[in-house]
């Protein structure tokens, strides 16, 4: 079954792997990775030449290369990231709690 996320956007409830709300640290990292770096973090990255930063950069490149990003925020700020089992990342402007409730209802068979 499909779940309505925004007015014109739907996702398959059974394909949702995880839902990351805005207050998780992974949210900020993923958002920065896909929406571009700010000036300060770019300067820090250039300043560091140790092996750990190179490994981190390789991890980011691997994640970027192995996933597809779908932005359904329509210009609003990102509130939630949805991971699908197909490897897609969906950026939404809807609160995580609302999405979780809709997915749970759909998985239980309620309409």
FENKABEL-V438028 format. One record per residue. N is the residue number from 1. RES is the residue in one small letter. PSI is psi as a letter, one per 40 degrees, with the letter a starting at -180 (999 if undefined). D_FIRST is the distance of its C-alpha to the first C-alpha in Angstrom with 2 decimals. Layout:
BEGIN
n=N res=RES psi=PSI d_first=D_FIRST
n=N res=RES psi=PSI d_first=D_FIRST
END
This chain:
BEGIN
n=1 res=x psi=i d_first=0.00
n=2 res=x psi=i d_first=3.75
n=3 res=x psi=h d_first=6.67
n=4 res=x psi=h d_first=10.00
n=5 res=x psi=d d_first=12.71
n=6 res=x psi=a d_first=15.58
n=7 res=x psi=d d_first=16.52
n=8 res=x psi=e d_first=15.57
n=9 res=x psi=h d_first=13.36
n=10 res=x psi=i d_first=9.65
n=11 res=x psi=i d_first=8.36
n=12 res=x psi=h d_first=5.76
n=13 res=x psi=d d_first=6.00
n=14 res=x psi=e d_first=7.21
n=15 res=x psi=e d_first=9.59
n=16 res=x psi=h d_first=11.30
n=17 res=x psi=d d_first=14.77
n=18 res=x psi=i d_first=16.67
n=19 res=x psi=h d_first=17.27
n=20 res=x psi=h d_first=20.93
n=21 res=x psi=i d_first=22.50
n=22 res=x psi=d d_first=25.54
n=23 res=x psi=e d_first=28.14
n=24 res=x psi=i d_first=27.70
n=25 res=x psi=d d_first=30.34
n=26 res=x psi=d d_first=27.91
n=27 res=x psi=d d_first=26.27
n=28 res=x psi=d d_first=29.67
n=29 res=x psi=d d_first=30.37
n=30 res=x psi=d d_first=27.17
n=31 res=x psi=d d_first=27.55
n=32 res=x psi=d d_first=31.20
n=33 res=x psi=d d_first=30.52
n=34 res=x psi=d d_first=28.22
n=35 res=x psi=e d_first=29.78
n=36 res=x psi=i d_first=33.37
n=37 res=x psi=i d_first=36.12
n=38 res=x psi=i d_first=38.47
n=39 res=x psi=d d_first=42.19
n=40 res=x psi=d d_first=43.10
n=41 res=x psi=d d_first=40.71
n=42 res=x psi=d d_first=41.72
n=43 res=x psi=d d_first=45.37
n=44 res=x psi=d d_first=44.80
n=45 res=x psi=d d_first=43.11
n=46 res=x psi=d d_first=46.12
n=47 res=x psi=d d_first=48.51
n=48 res=x psi=h d_first=47.16
n=49 res=x psi=e d_first=48.21
n=50 res=x psi=i d_first=47.61
n=51 res=x psi=d d_first=45.55
n=52 res=x psi=d d_first=42.81
n=53 res=x psi=d d_first=41.91
n=54 res=x psi=d d_first=41.88
n=55 res=x psi=d d_first=39.52
n=56 res=x psi=d d_first=37.24
n=57 res=x psi=d d_first=37.38
n=58 res=x psi=d d_first=36.54
n=59 res=x psi=d d_first=33.51
n=60 res=x psi=d d_first=32.29
n=61 res=x psi=d d_first=32.94
n=62 res=x psi=d d_first=31.04
n=63 res=x psi=d d_first=27.95
n=64 res=x psi=d d_first=28.21
n=65 res=x psi=d d_first=28.68
n=66 res=x psi=e d_first=25.81
n=67 res=x psi=i d_first=22.99
n=68 res=x psi=h d_first=21.70
n=69 res=x psi=h d_first=21.59
n=70 res=x psi=h d_first=19.33
n=71 res=x psi=h d_first=20.93
n=72 res=x psi=f d_first=19.06
n=73 res=x psi=d d_first=21.79
n=74 res=x psi=f d_first=23.57
n=75 res=x psi=e d_first=26.88
n=76 res=x psi=i d_first=26.32
n=77 res=x psi=i d_first=26.92
n=78 res=x psi=h d_first=24.38
n=79 res=x psi=d d_first=23.19
n=80 res=x psi=i d_first=20.50
n=81 res=x psi=h d_first=19.71
n=82 res=x psi=h d_first=16.34
n=83 res=x psi=h d_first=16.83
n=84 res=x psi=i d_first=14.27
n=85 res=x psi=e d_first=15.04
n=86 res=x psi=e d_first=16.10
n=87 res=x psi=e d_first=18.86
n=88 res=x psi=i d_first=17.74
n=89 res=x psi=h d_first=18.84
n=90 res=x psi=h d_first=17.37
n=91 res=x psi=h d_first=19.97
n=92 res=x psi=i d_first=18.98
n=93 res=x psi=e d_first=21.27
n=94 res=x psi=i d_first=19.14
n=95 res=x psi=i d_first=20.36
n=96 res=x psi=d d_first=18.81
n=97 res=x psi=d d_first=18.89
n=98 res=x psi=d d_first=16.65
n=99 res=x psi=d d_first=13.96
n=100 res=x psi=d d_first=14.40
n=101 res=x psi=d d_first=14.20
n=102 res=x psi=d d_first=10.93
n=103 res=x psi=d d_first=9.33
n=104 res=x psi=d d_first=11.37
n=105 res=x psi=d d_first=10.46
n=106 res=x psi=d d_first=6.71
n=107 res=x psi=d d_first=8.06
n=108 res=x psi=e d_first=10.72
n=109 res=x psi=e d_first=8.92
n=110 res=x psi=i d_first=10.47
n=111 res=x psi=999 d_first=9.67
END
